Amino acid sequence: MVHILGVNLRDAHVARFALTSFYGIGHHTAHRLCARLQIHDKCKMKDLTPYQVTALASFLSSPSTSVTPTRYPLATPDFVPPPPNKTTQELQSDFLALKAAQDEKKLKRAKFARVVPKSAPDTLKDLKIESELRRMVRENIGHQRMIGSYVGRRHAMHLPVRGQNTQSNAKTAKKLNQLDRR
């Protein structure tokens, strides 16, 4: 059993689905995390290397300070793989020359278009999980109550917030919407 940030993840679980045990991580976010940390979709928790477990724990503990991975370009439709007899140094030098030429073209186009090329935003940087997310939700509910909005009043009265029927099935909402009356 792998223990990360106070959550036990069973060895038999697939890593992608085991990550959903964390409060605030759903299937989509777990898939993105696995892709970022280079964990295979069908890899089980017991098959993770110590490096992957450490990388996962360090990323989940502070995602905002983690290093953004480098983005490698995808192959174009007219891509032809290099012959197998080329050495690694030759492949790297060819790749760097091609990348430099592409970057130069982008900069020329950007000069004429007066647009600076932007990189895609990293959506995992502002990931909040477990106690941090619970605290944020609690603060948001407290804020709604403080400003006296309809949602805040419904929370204060322990009633459903999103327009559900209250005549027959408000028992669950009365259990869940309990907040201290201070």
BAKETOR-201436 format. One record per residue (C-alpha): residue number from 1; residue in three letters; x, y, z. Coordinates in Angstrom, 1 decimal. Layout:
! residues N
@resi->NUM | resn->ALA | xx->X | yy->Y | zz->Z
...
This chain:
! residues 182
@resi->1 | resn->MET | xx->0.0 | yy->0.0 | zz->0.0
@resi->2 | resn->VAL | xx->1.4 | yy->3.4 | zz->-1.0
@resi->3 | resn->HIS | xx->0.9 | yy->6.2 | zz->1.5
@resi->4 | resn->ILE | xx->1.0 | yy->9.7 | zz->-0.1
@resi->5 | resn->LEU | xx->0.0 | yy->12.9 | zz->1.8
@resi->6 | resn->GLY | xx->-2.1 | yy->11.0 | zz->4.4
@resi->7 | resn->VAL | xx->-4.0 | yy->9.0 | zz->1.8
@resi->8 | resn->ASN | xx->-3.6 | yy->5.2 | zz->1.4
@resi->9 | resn->LEU | xx->-3.6 | yy->4.1 | zz->-2.2
@resi->10 | resn->ARG | xx->-4.0 | yy->0.3 | zz->-2.6
@resi->11 | resn->ASP | xx->-1.4 | yy->-1.6 | zz->-4.6
@resi->12 | resn->ALA | xx->-4.0 | yy->-3.4 | zz->-6.8
@resi->13 | resn->HIS | xx->-5.5 | yy->-0.2 | zz->-8.1
@resi->14 | resn->VAL | xx->-4.6 | yy->1.3 | zz->-11.4
@resi->15 | resn->ALA | xx->-2.6 | yy->4.5 | zz->-10.6
@resi->16 | resn->ARG | xx->-4.9 | yy->6.7 | zz->-12.6
@resi->17 | resn->PHE | xx->-8.0 | yy->5.6 | zz->-10.7
@resi->18 | resn->ALA | xx->-6.2 | yy->5.5 | zz->-7.3
@resi->19 | resn->LEU | xx->-5.4 | yy->9.2 | zz->-7.6
@resi->20 | resn->THR | xx->-9.1 | yy->9.9 | zz->-7.5
@resi->21 | resn->SER | xx->-9.0 | yy->8.9 | zz->-3.8
@resi->22 | resn->PHE | xx->-7.7 | yy->12.5 | zz->-3.1
@resi->23 | resn->TYR | xx->-10.4 | yy->15.0 | zz->-2.4
@resi->24 | resn->GLY | xx->-10.4 | yy->17.4 | zz->-5.4
@resi->25 | resn->ILE | xx->-8.9 | yy->15.0 | zz->-8.0
@resi->26 | resn->GLY | xx->-11.3 | yy->13.6 | zz->-10.6
@resi->27 | resn->HIS | xx->-10.7 | yy->11.3 | zz->-13.5
@resi->28 | resn->HIS | xx->-9.6 | yy->14.1 | zz->-15.9
@resi->29 | resn->THR | xx->-7.2 | yy->15.6 | zz->-13.5
@resi->30 | resn->ALA | xx->-5.8 | yy->12.2 | zz->-12.6
@resi->31 | resn->HIS | xx->-5.2 | yy->11.4 | zz->-16.3
@resi->32 | resn->ARG | xx->-3.4 | yy->14.7 | zz->-16.7
@resi->33 | resn->LEU | xx->-1.2 | yy->14.0 | zz->-13.6
@resi->34 | resn->CYS | xx->-0.3 | yy->10.6 | zz->-15.0
@resi->35 | resn->ALA | xx->0.6 | yy->12.1 | zz->-18.3
@resi->36 | resn->ARG | xx->2.7 | yy->14.8 | zz->-16.7
@resi->37 | resn->LEU | xx->4.6 | yy->12.4 | zz->-14.5
@resi->38 | resn->GLN | xx->5.0 | yy->9.8 | zz->-17.3
@resi->39 | resn->ILE | xx->2.9 | yy->7.1 | zz->-15.6
@resi->40 | resn->HIS | xx->1.3 | yy->4.6 | zz->-18.0
@resi->41 | resn->ASP | xx->-2.5 | yy->4.5 | zz->-18.1
@resi->42 | resn->LYS | xx->-2.6 | yy->0.9 | zz->-17.1
@resi->43 | resn->CYS | xx->0.2 | yy->1.0 | zz->-14.5
@resi->44 | resn->LYS | xx->-0.8 | yy->-0.3 | zz->-11.0
@resi->45 | resn->MET | xx->0.3 | yy->1.4 | zz->-7.8
@resi->46 | resn->LYS | xx->2.6 | yy->-1.5 | zz->-6.9
@resi->47 | resn->ASP | xx->4.4 | yy->-1.1 | zz->-10.3
@resi->48 | resn->LEU | xx->5.4 | yy->2.5 | zz->-9.7
@resi->49 | resn->THR | xx->9.0 | yy->3.2 | zz->-9.3
@resi->50 | resn->PRO | xx->10.2 | yy->5.0 | zz->-6.1
@resi->51 | resn->TYR | xx->11.1 | yy->8.0 | zz->-8.3
@resi->52 | resn->GLN | xx->7.5 | yy->8.2 | zz->-9.7
@resi->53 | resn->VAL | xx->6.0 | yy->7.9 | zz->-6.1
@resi->54 | resn->THR | xx->8.4 | yy->10.7 | zz->-4.9
@resi->55 | resn->ALA | xx->7.6 | yy->12.8 | zz->-7.9
@resi->56 | resn->LEU | xx->3.9 | yy->12.3 | zz->-7.4
@resi->57 | resn->ALA | xx->4.1 | yy->13.2 | zz->-3.7
@resi->58 | resn->SER | xx->6.2 | yy->16.3 | zz->-4.3
@resi->59 | resn->PHE | xx->3.9 | yy->17.5 | zz->-7.0
@resi->60 | resn->LEU | xx->0.8 | yy->17.0 | zz->-5.0
@resi->61 | resn->SER | xx->2.3 | yy->18.7 | zz->-1.9
@resi->62 | resn->SER | xx->3.0 | yy->21.9 | zz->-3.8
@resi->63 | resn->PRO | xx->1.8 | yy->22.0 | zz->-7.5
@resi->64 | resn->SER | xx->2.3 | yy->25.8 | zz->-7.8
@resi->65 | resn->THR | xx->6.1 | yy->25.5 | zz->-7.2
@resi->66 | resn->SER | xx->6.7 | yy->22.5 | zz->-9.4
@resi->67 | resn->VAL | xx->8.7 | yy->22.7 | zz->-12.7
@resi->68 | resn->THR | xx->6.6 | yy->22.9 | zz->-15.8
@resi->69 | resn->PRO | xx->7.6 | yy->20.0 | zz->-18.1
@resi->70 | resn->THR | xx->9.0 | yy->20.8 | zz->-21.5
@resi->71 | resn->ARG | xx->6.6 | yy->20.5 | zz->-24.4
@resi->72 | resn->TYR | xx->7.9 | yy->18.5 | zz->-27.3
@resi->73 | resn->PRO | xx->6.4 | yy->19.1 | zz->-30.8
@resi->74 | resn->LEU | xx->4.2 | yy->16.5 | zz->-32.3
@resi->75 | resn->ALA | xx->5.1 | yy->14.9 | zz->-35.6
@resi->76 | resn->THR | xx->3.5 | yy->16.5 | zz->-38.7
@resi->77 | resn->PRO | xx->1.5 | yy->14.4 | zz->-41.1
@resi->78 | resn->ASP | xx->4.4 | yy->14.4 | zz->-43.6
@resi->79 | resn->PHE | xx->6.9 | yy->13.1 | zz->-41.0
@resi->80 | resn->VAL | xx->9.3 | yy->10.4 | zz->-42.2
@resi->81 | resn->PRO | xx->11.3 | yy->8.6 | zz->-39.5
@resi->82 | resn->PRO | xx->15.1 | yy->8.8 | zz->-39.7
@resi->83 | resn->PRO | xx->17.0 | yy->5.8 | zz->-40.9
@resi->84 | resn->PRO | xx->18.1 | yy->3.5 | zz->-38.1
@resi->85 | resn->ASN | xx->21.8 | yy->3.8 | zz->-38.9
@resi->86 | resn->LYS | xx->21.9 | yy->7.5 | zz->-37.7
@resi->87 | resn->THR | xx->23.6 | yy->8.1 | zz->-34.4
@resi->88 | resn->THR | xx->21.9 | yy->9.9 | zz->-31.5
@resi->89 | resn->GLN | xx->24.2 | yy->13.0 | zz->-31.8
@resi->90 | resn->GLU | xx->23.3 | yy->13.3 | zz->-35.5
@resi->91 | resn->LEU | xx->19.6 | yy->13.1 | zz->-34.7
@resi->92 | resn->GLN | xx->19.9 | yy->15.7 | zz->-31.9
@resi->93 | resn->SER | xx->21.8 | yy->18.1 | zz->-34.1
@resi->94 | resn->ASP | xx->19.2 | yy->17.7 | zz->-36.9
@resi->95 | resn->PHE | xx->16.4 | yy->18.3 | zz->-34.4
@resi->96 | resn->LEU | xx->18.0 | yy->21.4 | zz->-32.9
@resi->97 | resn->ALA | xx->18.7 | yy->22.9 | zz->-36.4
@resi->98 | resn->LEU | xx->15.1 | yy->22.2 | zz->-37.4
@resi->99 | resn->LYS | xx->13.7 | yy->23.7 | zz->-34.2
@resi->100 | resn->ALA | xx->15.9 | yy->26.8 | zz->-34.6
@resi->101 | resn->ALA | xx->14.6 | yy->27.3 | zz->-38.1
@resi->102 | resn->GLN | xx->11.0 | yy->26.9 | zz->-37.0
@resi->103 | resn->ASP | xx->11.5 | yy->29.4 | zz->-34.1
@resi->104 | resn->GLU | xx->13.0 | yy->31.9 | zz->-36.5
@resi->105 | resn->LYS | xx->10.0 | yy->31.6 | zz->-38.8
@resi->106 | resn->LYS | xx->7.6 | yy->32.1 | zz->-35.8
@resi->107 | resn->LEU | xx->9.5 | yy->35.2 | zz->-34.7
@resi->108 | resn->LYS | xx->9.4 | yy->36.7 | zz->-38.3
@resi->109 | resn->ARG | xx->5.6 | yy->36.0 | zz->-38.5
@resi->110 | resn->ALA | xx->5.2 | yy->37.5 | zz->-35.0
@resi->111 | resn->LYS | xx->7.0 | yy->40.7 | zz->-36.0
@resi->112 | resn->PHE | xx->4.7 | yy->41.3 | zz->-38.9
@resi->113 | resn->ALA | xx->1.6 | yy->40.3 | zz->-37.1
@resi->114 | resn->ARG | xx->2.6 | yy->42.2 | zz->-33.9
@resi->115 | resn->VAL | xx->1.6 | yy->39.2 | zz->-31.8
@resi->116 | resn->VAL | xx->3.9 | yy->37.6 | zz->-29.3
@resi->117 | resn->PRO | xx->3.6 | yy->33.8 | zz->-29.3
@resi->118 | resn->LYS | xx->2.3 | yy->32.5 | zz->-26.0
@resi->119 | resn->SER | xx->2.7 | yy->29.1 | zz->-24.5
@resi->120 | resn->ALA | xx->-0.4 | yy->27.2 | zz->-23.3
@resi->121 | resn->PRO | xx->-1.2 | yy->27.8 | zz->-19.6
@resi->122 | resn->ASP | xx->-0.4 | yy->25.0 | zz->-17.2
@resi->123 | resn->THR | xx->-3.8 | yy->24.0 | zz->-15.7
@resi->124 | resn->LEU | xx->-2.2 | yy->21.8 | zz->-13.0
@resi->125 | resn->LYS | xx->-0.4 | yy->24.8 | zz->-11.4
@resi->126 | resn->ASP | xx->-3.4 | yy->26.0 | zz->-9.4
@resi->127 | resn->LEU | xx->-4.5 | yy->22.5 | zz->-8.3
@resi->128 | resn->LYS | xx->-5.9 | yy->22.4 | zz->-4.8
@resi->129 | resn->ILE | xx->-6.5 | yy->19.1 | zz->-3.0
@resi->130 | resn->GLU | xx->-7.6 | yy->17.8 | zz->0.4
@resi->131 | resn->SER | xx->-7.6 | yy->20.3 | zz->3.3
@resi->132 | resn->GLU | xx->-6.7 | yy->23.3 | zz->1.2
@resi->133 | resn->LEU | xx->-9.7 | yy->22.7 | zz->-1.1
@resi->134 | resn->ARG | xx->-12.0 | yy->21.9 | zz->1.9
@resi->135 | resn->ARG | xx->-10.9 | yy->25.2 | zz->3.5
@resi->136 | resn->MET | xx->-11.5 | yy->27.1 | zz->0.3
@resi->137 | resn->VAL | xx->-15.0 | yy->25.7 | zz->0.0
@resi->138 | resn->ARG | xx->-15.8 | yy->26.4 | zz->3.6
@resi->139 | resn->GLU | xx->-14.6 | yy->30.0 | zz->3.1
@resi->140 | resn->ASN | xx->-16.7 | yy->30.4 | zz->0.0
@resi->141 | resn->ILE | xx->-19.8 | yy->29.2 | zz->1.9
@resi->142 | resn->GLY | xx->-19.0 | yy->31.5 | zz->4.8
@resi->143 | resn->HIS | xx->-18.6 | yy->34.4 | zz->2.4
@resi->144 | resn->GLN | xx->-22.0 | yy->33.6 | zz->0.8
@resi->145 | resn->ARG | xx->-23.6 | yy->33.7 | zz->4.2
@resi->146 | resn->MET | xx->-21.8 | yy->36.9 | zz->5.3
@resi->147 | resn->ILE | xx->-23.0 | yy->38.9 | zz->2.2
@resi->148 | resn->GLY | xx->-26.6 | yy->37.5 | zz->2.7
@resi->149 | resn->SER | xx->-27.1 | yy->36.0 | zz->-0.7
@resi->150 | resn->TYR | xx->-29.8 | yy->33.5 | zz->-1.4
@resi->151 | resn->VAL | xx->-27.3 | yy->30.7 | zz->-1.5
@resi->152 | resn->GLY | xx->-25.8 | yy->31.7 | zz->1.8
@resi->153 | resn->ARG | xx->-29.3 | yy->31.9 | zz->3.5
@resi->154 | resn->ARG | xx->-30.1 | yy->28.4 | zz->2.1
@resi->155 | resn->HIS | xx->-26.8 | yy->27.1 | zz->3.6
@resi->156 | resn->ALA | xx->-27.6 | yy->28.7 | zz->6.9
@resi->157 | resn->MET | xx->-31.1 | yy->27.1 | zz->7.1
@resi->158 | resn->HIS | xx->-29.6 | yy->23.7 | zz->6.2
@resi->159 | resn->LEU | xx->-31.8 | yy->23.5 | zz->3.0
@resi->160 | resn->PRO | xx->-30.9 | yy->22.5 | zz->-0.6
@resi->161 | resn->VAL | xx->-29.0 | yy->25.2 | zz->-2.3
@resi->162 | resn->ARG | xx->-29.4 | yy->24.5 | zz->-6.0
@resi->163 | resn->GLY | xx->-33.1 | yy->24.5 | zz->-6.5
@resi->164 | resn->GLN | xx->-34.0 | yy->20.9 | zz->-5.5
@resi->165 | resn->ASN | xx->-37.4 | yy->19.9 | zz->-4.2
@resi->166 | resn->THR | xx->-37.7 | yy->20.4 | zz->-0.4
@resi->167 | resn->GLN | xx->-41.1 | yy->18.9 | zz->0.3
@resi->168 | resn->SER | xx->-40.0 | yy->15.2 | zz->0.1
@resi->169 | resn->ASN | xx->-36.2 | yy->14.8 | zz->-0.2
@resi->170 | resn->ALA | xx->-34.3 | yy->17.5 | zz->1.7
@resi->171 | resn->LYS | xx->-32.9 | yy->15.1 | zz->4.3
@resi->172 | resn->THR | xx->-29.5 | yy->14.8 | zz->2.6
@resi->173 | resn->ALA | xx->-29.2 | yy->18.5 | zz->2.2
@resi->174 | resn->LYS | xx->-30.0 | yy->19.1 | zz->5.8
@resi->175 | resn->LYS | xx->-27.2 | yy->16.7 | zz->6.8
@resi->176 | resn->LEU | xx->-24.7 | yy->18.1 | zz->4.4
@resi->177 | resn->ASN | xx->-25.4 | yy->21.9 | zz->4.6
@resi->178 | resn->GLN | xx->-24.7 | yy->22.1 | zz->8.3
@resi->179 | resn->LEU | xx->-22.3 | yy->24.9 | zz->9.1
@resi->180 | resn->ASP | xx->-21.7 | yy->26.4 | zz->12.5
@resi->181 | resn->ARG | xx->-24.0 | yy->29.3 | zz->13.4
@resi->182 | resn->ARG | xx->-21.6 | yy->31.9 | zz->14.6
